[in-house]
Amino acid sequence: MNRLKSKKRYETAITLLKYTEFAPLLLIRLVLAYGFLVPAIAKWKDVEAIGKWMEGLSIPVPYFSAQLVVYTETLGVILLTIGLGTRLISIPLIIILFVAIVTVHWNKGFAAQNGGIEVPLYYILMLVILIVFGAGTLSVDHWVKMKLEEEHVLLKDEAPLALGKENGDFNWRVCDDC
């Protein structure tokens, strides 16, 4: 009897947790958006200085790269916040973080307090989660997906049409033998 009650409680808990499935992916998106927001704002204040700094790191086309990073991070903040194009924007953000790890953080070790690779590595892992699982149900991506599936079902359920000649005119008609 006790075993049945425990099993029932477990099943109830799992059922209740399903109603919160949206939360982890939403929180990951928002943490990442905030994590990119602060550096993006700082870079916007003096993009030329960022280009000069990148030049010192031997990054190719440093001033263009600085602009590209600032725009990508800013776009990333917006898209991650609303959950639009989440998988797509995650790719260039991972590239930016990888370049940052190689050029800035690698020689400082792992620990975040020493400026090491810890935080950018965590960000990369969270972005990979978003690539694999998507933005979650509380996102524009999910809304678009639902609308597209809705339209696909409507199209699939409609009878096929064929162009036929009737009374000398071409007209669309329901095709029974299509």
N, C-alpha and C positions, 0 to 999 in steps of 0.2 A: 504494500500500500504506500509506504513512504517513497519507494522507488518510482511509483507512478506519479505521485505528487511532484517529485523532483523533475521527472521527465516533462510533465505538463508545464511546470514553471520555466524550464529551459526553453521549451517550444514557444511559450508566450513571450519570453524575453527576446528570442530570435525574431519572432514576428514583429514585435515593437521596434527592434533595431532596424528592420527593413524600411521603416518609415523615416529613418535618419540617414539612409544611404547617400543622400545628396551632400551631407555635411563635410565629410573628409575631402572630397574633390573641390568643393567650394572653398574650404579653408586653405587648402594647398594653393589654389589660384590666388586668393587674397594675400596670403603670406608672400608669395612670389611677386605679386604686383607691388606690394609695399617695399619689398626688398630691392626691386629695380627702380622704384620711384625716387628714393633719396639720392642714389648715384646719378640718375638721369637729371634731376633738378640741379645737382652740383655741376654736372657737365654742361648744361644749358647756360650756366652763368658765364662760362669762359671756354667755349669750344676750341678757340685758337690755342689756348694753353694746353688743352687735352691733346691737340694735334702735335704741338711741340714736344710734349711729354712722350707721345707715341713715337715720334721721330727719334728720341733718345733711346727708345727700346728697340729700334731698328724694325718697326712694323712698317710693311710696305704701304705706300701712299698714305702717310700718317694723317694728313689733314682731311682727306676724303674718308679714311677709316674712322676718324673721330666723329665726323658728321654722321656716318652710317651707324655707328654705335649709339649715338645720342637718339637718332630717329628710331632705330630698332627698339631700344630700351623704352622709349616713350610710347611707341605703338604697342609694345609688349604689356606695359602697364594698363593701357586702355583695354586691349583685347582680353587679357587675363581677367581683369576686373569684371567685364560683362560676359566672359565665356564665349567669345566669338573667334573662330579660327584658331582655337586653342592648340590643336595639334600642329598646325602649320607654323604659328609664331614661336612655338617651343623650339623648333629646329635652329633658327638663327640665334636665339637666346643661348642655347647650348653651345653653339660655336663661339659666341662672345665669351662665355664663361670658360670654355676650354682654352682660348687664347689668353685670357686673364690668368688662368692657373699656370700655364707654361711660361708666360712672360713676367708675371709679377709675384705670384704666390708660391711657386714651387720651391724656391730657395729658402723660404721662410718656414718650411716644415708643414706639419699637419694642423697644429692648434690655431684656432681662430684668434686668440689673444695675441699671437705673434704675427698675425697677418698671413697665416698659412692657408692651405687649400681647403680647410674644413668647410667653411660657409659656401664657397662656390661649388664644392663637391655635393653638398646637400641640395643646393639649388638644382644642379644637374640631375640628381636622383629624383627630385620632385617633378622636374620637367619631363623626365622619362616616364614617370607615372602618368602624367597628363597625356603623353603621346600614346601610351598603351590603353588607358581607360577613357580618355576623352575628358571633356569639361564637367561631366556630371549632369544630373537632371535639372539643376537650377542654373541654367545657362542659355544663352542665345543659340549656341550650337544645338542643344537638345530641342529647343523650340523649332528651329529650322528643320531638323531631322524629322520631327513629328509632322510638320506641315508637308514635307516632301513625301513621307510615307502615306499620309492622308490622301494626297493627290494621286499617288501611285495606285492606291486601293481603288479610288474612284475610277481611274482610267482602266484598271484591270477588270472591274465589275461591269463596265459599260459594254454594250453589245458592239461588235466590230462594225465599222462603216465601210461601204464600198461606193465608188463612183460609178453610177450607171446612167444609161441614156433612157430618158422617158419623155415621150411626146416631142422628140427632137432636141430636148435640152439635157445637158448633163446635170445630174443631181446626186446628192449624197443620200444613201438609203441604208437601212439596217441590212446587214448581210447574214443571212441564215446559214449559208454553206461555207463561210470563211473560216 
